[in-house]
Amino acid sequence: MSDFFIFGRMNFYRLSFIFFFGVINTLSSQELSYEYIPGNIDSLKIYFKRINSNHIKKINGSFSSKIKKYYKNRDEKSLDAVKDSTYVFNSKIKENLDPILQHIYKSNPEINPTDFNFFIKNSIVPNAACYGDGMFEINLGLLTKLESNDELAFIICHEVAHKLLDHSIKGTTKRVSSINSKEIKKKVKKIKRNKYGRTRAALSLIDELSIDLLDYSKEVEAEADSLGFVLFSKTKYSKFAALYALEKLRKVDEMILSHDVKIDSVFNFRSYPFKDYWLKESTSLFDTNEKTNDFSLVSDTLKTHPEIEFRVNKLVKDFSIVREEIVVSRTTEYSYEDLKHISNMQSIQFAFDLKFLDLALYQLIEKYNSKHITSDYYYSKIAEVLYMAAQAKKKHELGKYVPQKNSFSDEKQLNLIRLFLHNLELSEVKKIWIAFYESIEGEKNNIENLNKIIEFFKSINK
């Protein structure tokens, strides 16, 4: 796992990036296949069982029984993740990703990709992961933030390097060994004997272990960078893309849900102006200055990403990369803009499928303002948001899909959208729909299920 991203599943090794926007094509949502449960589920079951069994066979040495227990039933958990729609099986994404994978494998014949399988995860977090057994993850949020096939190719090489270096088993072995060491057991016994302050002492010990693991993670990330670059340098892609992608990590804190959605401008119409009270907050008994962020990637101590400079400088030094002489190329054989556009639409659609209207609306505004989706798609989906919000309000179930504004949360933009959606009366949603419909004269024919939406709003007698 990357030392600057803490997500809880400690055996993952991750590399995450943030990026600007590219040109989009005119692929419509009707052309995409939003498949969350693949047709080959039985084959996947056999695959997960095989790779997990092979992975466990490689474990030996001290604490091997404890380590094997850690991996027990992971094949079943992976299959459950697939059944729970954790991943998307989009033929268009596969069509664009496969040539990159095949070129990397062809350029590095020493790699045996027989059991390699890259899964696209339904997550807005820009991230990638290696399980160590042959299973890899690439988040939709990563595909939407990259700029070129070159960058994606380096990320893939980095993750493959984690697999070739057995970082998953080595990392798990280190954690299990640390927890079960005589020194740690002695400290645990001492804490248990304390009459007072046991919780504080326990947390201090956890911090001590975490710092040690983070230091180890820094080492393995640099190691994966190095081997990954060796693999990457044999491909046709621009070598500078490796540094270009790594350096973007400095801005990672600015990426997640930080776009100013300007909700008061989006829903401000000449025939029905935005109402200030739609964003009025109710007084909370539990107002606090302590903030949390459900989508936060890093702890406060890691936000400056000092290890990125170390990793970039190490690559430059070890491989004599001359930055000024290398420019990131944009390969034309398979347009990355297509992959990026498809991934953006897929990420939005997943939020709709879950009826997470706050996240769907945020992504629509952010991606439209950044020119990542077309205007016809944007207006069609805004119509769908209003339709679904009105449906939920009519059934008194908006809270099932959109949480209330959280005073403890630091997700300012999502909180604004949540305030807006919850403060609206059903009659006001109807008026917004009418004003919106009147304002998009040239886009009306692009709205999916338009007649159905019109008839629904007509049925609201308020």
C-alpha positions in Angstrom: 0.0 0.0 0.0 1.3 3.5 -0.8 2.4 5.2 2.3 0.5 8.3 1.5 -2.9 6.6 1.1 -4.5 5.0 4.1 -7.6 3.0 3.3 -7.6 0.2 5.9 -7.0 -2.9 3.8 -3.3 -3.0 4.5 -2.3 -5.7 2.0 -3.1 -3.4 -0.9 -0.3 -1.5 -2.6 -1.5 1.6 -4.2 -0.4 4.4 -6.4 -2.7 7.4 -6.9 -2.6 10.4 -9.2 -4.4 13.7 -10.0 -4.6 15.3 -13.4 -6.1 17.9 -15.8 -8.7 17.4 -18.5 -8.6 16.3 -22.1 -10.8 16.5 -25.2 -13.9 14.4 -25.2 -15.8 12.7 -28.0 -19.5 12.4 -28.6 -20.1 8.9 -27.2 -23.6 8.9 -25.7 -24.7 7.1 -22.6 -26.9 4.8 -24.6 -23.7 3.4 -26.2 -22.3 2.3 -22.9 -22.8 -1.0 -21.2 -23.2 -0.5 -17.5 -22.6 -4.1 -16.4 -21.9 -4.7 -12.7 -22.3 -8.4 -12.5 -20.4 -10.2 -15.3 -21.8 -13.1 -17.2 -18.7 -15.3 -16.4 -19.2 -15.3 -12.6 -18.5 -19.1 -12.4 -15.2 -18.6 -14.2 -14.3 -15.8 -11.8 -15.1 -18.0 -8.9 -12.6 -20.6 -10.2 -10.1 -17.9 -11.0 -10.2 -16.3 -7.4 -9.8 -19.8 -5.8 -6.8 -20.6 -8.0 -4.9 -17.4 -7.5 -5.6 -17.4 -3.7 -4.4 -21.0 -3.4 -1.2 -20.3 -5.3 -0.6 -17.2 -3.2 -1.0 -19.1 0.1 1.4 -21.8 -1.1 4.2 -19.1 -1.3 3.9 -18.4 2.4 6.5 -19.9 4.7 8.8 -19.1 7.6 7.9 -17.7 11.0 4.3 -17.0 11.7 3.3 -18.7 8.4 0.2 -20.2 9.9 -1.0 -16.8 11.1 -0.2 -15.2 7.8 -2.0 -17.9 5.9 -5.0 -17.3 8.1 -4.9 -13.7 7.0 -5.4 -14.8 3.4 -8.0 -17.5 4.2 -11.3 -17.2 2.3 -10.0 -14.1 0.4 -11.2 -15.7 -2.8 -14.7 -15.8 -1.4 -14.4 -12.2 -0.3 -13.2 -11.2 -3.8 -16.2 -13.0 -5.4 -18.5 -11.3 -2.9 -17.1 -7.9 -4.0 -17.9 -8.7 -7.6 -21.5 -9.8 -6.6 -21.9 -6.6 -4.6 -21.2 -4.5 -7.8 -17.9 -3.2 -6.5 -16.6 -3.4 -10.0 -17.9 -2.4 -13.5 -17.4 -4.6 -16.5 -17.6 -2.1 -19.3 -16.7 -3.3 -22.8 -15.6 0.1 -23.9 -13.2 0.5 -21.1 -11.8 -3.0 -21.7 -11.5 -2.2 -25.4 -9.2 0.8 -24.6 -7.3 -0.8 -21.6 -6.4 -4.1 -23.2 -4.1 -2.8 -25.9 -2.0 -0.9 -23.2 -1.8 -4.1 -21.1 -0.8 -6.2 -24.1 1.9 -3.8 -25.2 3.4 -3.8 -21.7 3.4 -7.6 -21.6 4.8 -7.9 -25.2 7.6 -5.4 -24.3 8.5 -7.4 -21.2 8.4 -11.1 -22.1 9.8 -12.0 -18.7 6.4 -11.1 -17.2 4.0 -14.1 -17.0 0.5 -12.4 -17.0 -1.4 -15.8 -17.1 -3.3 -15.0 -13.9 -3.2 -11.2 -14.2 -6.7 -9.6 -14.1 -7.4 -5.9 -14.0 -10.7 -4.9 -12.4 -12.2 -1.5 -12.8 -13.5 -0.4 -9.4 -16.5 1.9 -8.9 -14.8 4.6 -6.9 -14.2 8.3 -7.4 -10.9 8.1 -5.5 -8.0 8.3 -8.0 -6.2 5.1 -7.1 -4.9 1.7 -8.2 -4.1 -1.4 -6.3 -2.3 -4.8 -6.4 -3.6 -7.6 -4.3 -0.4 -9.6 -4.9 -2.1 -12.8 -6.2 -2.7 -11.6 -9.8 -5.7 -9.4 -9.1 -5.4 -5.7 -9.7 -7.7 -2.8 -9.3 -7.9 0.5 -11.2 -10.4 3.0 -9.8 -12.7 4.9 -12.2 -11.5 8.0 -10.3 -8.0 7.3 -11.6 -9.0 6.8 -15.2 -11.0 10.1 -15.1 -7.9 12.1 -13.9 -5.2 10.8 -16.1 -4.1 12.6 -19.3 -2.5 10.0 -21.5 -1.9 6.3 -22.2 1.7 7.0 -21.1 0.7 7.8 -17.5 -1.7 4.9 -17.3 1.0 2.6 -18.6 3.4 3.7 -15.9 0.8 3.1 -13.2 0.2 -0.4 -14.5 3.9 -1.1 -14.6 4.2 0.2 -11.0 1.4 -2.1 -9.8 2.8 -5.1 -11.8 6.2 -4.4 -10.1 4.5 -4.8 -6.7 3.3 -8.2 -7.8 6.7 -9.3 -9.1 8.4 -8.1 -5.9 5.9 -10.0 -3.7 5.2 -6.8 -1.7 1.8 -8.1 -0.5 3.1 -11.2 1.3 6.2 -9.3 2.5 4.1 -6.5 3.9 1.7 -8.8 5.6 4.6 -10.8 7.0 6.2 -7.6 8.4 2.9 -6.6 10.1 2.2 -10.0 11.6 5.8 -10.3 12.7 5.7 -6.8 14.3 2.4 -7.5 16.2 3.6 -10.9 17.4 7.2 -9.9 18.3 8.4 -10.3 21.9 8.9 -6.6 22.2 5.3 -5.7 21.2 3.8 -8.5 23.4 5.8 -7.2 26.3 4.5 -3.7 25.7 0.9 -5.0 25.4 1.2 -6.9 28.7 2.5 -3.7 30.4 -0.4 -1.7 29.1 -2.9 -4.3 30.4 -1.4 -4.0 33.9 -1.9 -0.3 33.9 -4.7 0.8 36.2 -5.2 4.1 34.4 -4.4 5.4 30.9 -4.6 2.1 29.1 -6.5 3.5 26.1 -4.0 6.4 25.6 -1.1 3.9 25.9 -2.7 1.5 23.4 -3.2 4.3 20.9 0.4 5.4 21.3 1.5 1.8 20.6 -0.7 1.7 17.5 0.9 5.0 16.3 4.3 3.5 16.9 3.5 0.5 14.7 1.9 2.7 12.0 4.9 4.9 11.7 7.1 1.8 11.3 4.8 0.5 8.6 4.6 3.8 6.8 8.4 3.9 6.6 8.4 0.4 5.2 5.7 1.5 2.7 7.9 4.4 1.5 10.7 1.9 0.8 8.4 -0.6 -1.1 6.8 2.3 -3.1 10.3 3.5 -4.2 11.2 -0.1 -5.0 8.0 -0.5 -7.1 8.8 2.8 -8.9 12.2 1.5 -9.8 11.2 -1.9 -11.2 8.1 -0.4 -12.7 10.2 2.1 -14.6 12.4 -0.7 -15.9 9.3 -2.4 -17.3 7.9 1.0 -18.5 11.2 2.0 -20.2 10.9 -1.0 -22.6 7.5 0.3 -23.9 6.8 2.9 -26.6 5.5 5.3 -24.1 7.2 8.6 -23.0 9.6 7.9 -20.1 8.9 11.3 -18.6 5.3 10.3 -18.0 6.5 8.4 -14.9 7.8 11.6 -13.3 5.0 13.7 -14.6 2.5 11.4 -13.0 4.4 11.2 -9.7 4.7 14.9 -9.4 1.0 15.3 -9.6 0.6 13.6 -6.3 1.6 16.8 -4.6 -1.8 18.1 -5.4 -3.8 15.1 -4.3 -5.4 16.9 -1.4 -7.0 19.3 -3.9 -8.6 16.5 -5.9 -11.3 14.8 -4.0 -14.7 16.7 -4.0 -13.0 20.1 -4.0 -14.5 21.6 -7.1 -16.7 24.7 -6.4 -20.0 23.5 -7.7 -21.7 27.0 -7.4 -25.0 25.3 -6.9 -26.7 28.7 -6.6 -25.7 29.4 -10.2 -26.5 26.0 -11.7 -30.1 26.3 -10.5 -30.6 30.0 -11.0 -33.2 30.6 -13.8 -34.7 33.8 -15.1 -38.2 32.5 -14.6 -37.4 31.0 -11.2 -34.3 32.5 -9.5 -32.3 30.6 -6.9 -33.6 31.1 -3.3 -31.1 31.9 -0.6 -33.0 29.8 2.0 -32.3 26.6 -0.1 -28.8 26.7 1.4 -29.8 27.8 4.9 -28.4 25.6 7.6 -30.3 24.6 10.7 -28.6 25.2 14.0 -27.1 22.0 15.3 -26.7 21.0 18.9 -23.5 19.3 18.0 -21.7 22.1 16.0 -17.9 21.4 16.2 -14.7 22.7 14.8 -13.4 19.1 14.4 -13.9 18.0 10.8 -13.8 14.7 9.0 -13.9 13.7 5.4 -15.2 10.4 4.2 -13.3 10.7 1.0 -10.0 11.9 2.6 -7.0 10.0 1.3 -4.4 10.9 3.8 -3.7 11.8 7.4 -2.6 15.4 8.3 0.9 14.2 8.8 1.2 13.0 5.2 -0.6 15.7 3.3 2.6 17.5 2.1 3.7 14.2 0.5 7.5 14.7 1.2 8.1 11.2 -0.1 7.1 12.2 -3.6 10.1 14.4 -4.0 12.3 11.6 -2.7 10.8 9.1 -5.2 11.0 11.5 -8.2 14.6 12.4 -7.4 15.5 8.7 -7.0 14.1 7.9 -10.4 15.9 10.8 -12.0 19.2 9.9 -10.4 18.9 6.1 -10.8 17.9 6.2 -14.5 19.6 9.5 -15.6 16.3 11.0 -16.8 16.7 14.4 -18.3 13.4 16.1 -17.7 13.8 19.0 -20.2 14.4 16.6 -23.2 11.3 14.4 -22.6 7.7 15.4 -23.4 4.7 13.3 -22.5 3.4 11.9 -25.8 -0.2 11.3 -26.7 -0.4 8.0 -28.4 -3.0 8.0 -31.2 -3.4 4.3 -31.8 -5.9 4.1 -28.9 -7.1 7.5 -27.8 -6.9 8.1 -24.1 -9.6 10.8 -24.4 -12.1 8.1 -25.3 -11.1 6.0 -22.2 -11.3 9.1 -20.0 -14.7 10.1 -21.4 -16.2 6.7 -21.0 -14.8 6.5 -17.4 -16.3 9.8 -16.5 -19.7 8.7 -17.8 -19.4 5.4 -16.0 -18.5 7.1 -12.7 -21.6 9.3 -13.0 -23.9 6.4 -13.9 -22.8 4.4 -10.9 -23.9 7.2 -8.6 -27.2 7.3 -10.4 -27.6 3.5 -10.1 -27.1 3.8 -6.4 -29.4 6.8 -6.3 -26.6 8.8 -4.6 -28.0 12.0 -6.0 -25.6 14.3 -4.1 -22.6 12.5 -5.6 -24.2 12.3 -9.0 -25.0 16.0 -9.1 -21.5 16.9 -7.8 -19.9 14.9 -10.6 -22.1 16.2 -13.3 -21.3 19.8 -12.4 -17.6 19.2 -11.9 -17.1 17.2 -15.1 -19.2 19.5 -17.2 -17.3 22.6 -16.0 -14.1 20.7 -16.7 -15.3 19.8 -20.2 -15.1 16.1 -19.5 -18.7 15.4 -20.6 -20.8 16.9 -23.4 -23.6 19.4 -22.9 -26.3 17.1 -24.2 -25.3 14.4 -21.6 -25.1 17.0 -18.9 -28.5 18.4 -19.5 -30.1 15.0 -19.8 -28.6 13.9 -16.5 -29.6 17.1 -14.7 -33.1 16.4 -15.8 -32.7 12.9 -14.3 -31.5 14.3 -11.0 -34.5 16.5 -10.7 -36.8 13.7 -11.7 -35.3 11.3 -9.1 -35.2 13.9 -6.4 -38.9 14.7 -6.9 -39.7 11.0 -6.9 -37.8 10.5 -3.6 -39.5 13.5 -2.0 -42.9 12.4 -3.1 -42.3 9.0 -1.4 -40.6 10.7 1.6 -37.4 8.6 1.1 -34.8 11.2 0.0 -32.9 10.5 3.2 -32.4 6.9 2.1 -30.1 8.1 -0.7 -28.9 11.5 0.3 -27.6 12.1 3.8 -28.3 15.3 5.6 -25.6 18.0 5.8 -23.0 16.7 8.3 -21.5 19.4 10.6 -18.7 16.9 11.4 -17.8 16.6 7.7 -15.2 18.6 5.8 -16.8 17.8 2.5 -18.0 21.3 1.8 -19.2 20.9 -1.7 -21.2 17.7 -1.0 -22.7 19.4 2.0 -23.9 22.3 -0.1 -25.6 19.9 -2.5 -27.2 17.9 0.4 -28.5 21.1 2.0 -30.0 22.2 -1.3 -31.7 18.8 -2.0 -33.1 18.5 1.5 -34.3 22.1 1.8 -36.3 21.9 -1.4 -40.1 21.3 -1.2 -41.6 19.0 -3.7 -43.4 21.9 -5.3 -40.1 23.8 -5.6 -38.5 20.8 -7.4 -41.3 21.0 -9.9 -40.8 24.7 -10.4 -37.1 24.2 -10.9 -37.8 21.5 -13.4 -40.1 23.8 -15.4 -37.6 26.6 -15.3 -34.8 24.3 -16.3 -36.8 22.8 -19.2 -37.6 26.2 -20.5 -34.0 27.2 -20.4 -32.6 24.4 -22.6 -34.6 24.8 -25.8 -31.8 23.4 -28.0 -31.1 20.4 -25.7 -34.7 19.0 -25.1 -34.4 16.3 -27.7 -31.4 14.8 -26.0 -33.1 14.2 -22.7 -33.7 10.5 -22.1 -37.3 9.5 -21.0 -38.4 13.1 -21.6 -42.1 12.3 -22.0 -42.1 10.2 -18.8 -40.4 13.0 -16.8 -42.9 15.6 -18.2 -45.9 13.4 -17.2 -44.5 12.8 -13.8 -44.1 16.5 -13.0 -47.6 17.2 -14.4 -48.9 14.7 -11.8 -47.6 16.8 -9.0 -50.5 19.1 -8.1 -48.6 21.7 -6.1 
